Amino acid sequence: MQIQLCKKSILRLGTGMPSLLSSLRDRDHSLTVKDCLNRCQACDQGFIIATADGLPMRAKHAEQLLNDLDSLAEEEG
């Protein structure tokens, strides 16, 4: 799955950011970090902003994003 992440939103994770990126790569996702995904309102509210194969996603924390991505991959698989 092609995952794009908003750089600003994942930088808020601090020391948790490398763990999220590693987890995404371990799941064999193709990962790109963009400066902005143009969903600033949700980003400013503290959400992690992403797209998965073009589908906009947001999550309050990394574990929620990973769970949502796993569910989406399962539906597609």
N, C-alpha and C positions, 0 to 999 in steps of 0.2 A: 504494500500500500504506500502511496506517495503522501508523506506528511510534511506540511509546512507549518512552522511555528513562528509566532511573533516574538522577535528578540526582546522587546521591552517587557512583555508579559513573563517570559521565562527567566529573565534576569532577576525578577523579584524573588525567585526561588532560592537565590543565594547558593549556599552549599548543596542544596537539593537539585540544582540544575544538572550537574554532571550525571547524577543518578537517573534522572528522567531521560536524558539523551542516551545514556547507555542502555536503559530498559527498552527504549524505542528501537535502537539498533539490534538488540538481542532478539527482538520480535521480527527481525528481517524487514523492517520498514525502511523505505528510502526517505531520508530526512534532509530537509532544507530549513535553514533559519533565515527568515526575512526580516528586514528592519521594521516593516509594518505590514499588517494584513488588512488595514482600513476598517477595523472594527473597534475604533478607539473608545467608544463609550463603555463597552464591556471590559476592555483592557484597563481603562481608568478605574473601573470598579473592582479591580484586582483579580479578574479571571485570567486563566491561561487561555490564550487564543491560538487556534490551530485550524487547519483544513486537512481533511483526509480524503484523498482522491477528489478534491474539489468541494467536498461537503464541509460547510462551516461548522466548527465545533468550539465549545468553550467549557471550561471546567474550573471549579473553585480550587482544586488542588491536583497535584500530579497523579495520585492514585486514581482519582475519578477519571482523569483523561485516559489513563492506561486501561481502565475497565471499560470505558466507552469505546475505545479503539478495538479492544479485544472483542466486544460484542458486535461491533460493525464488521470486523474481519470474519467472525463466525457466520454472520448473516450472508456475507458475500461468498464464503467458502463452500 
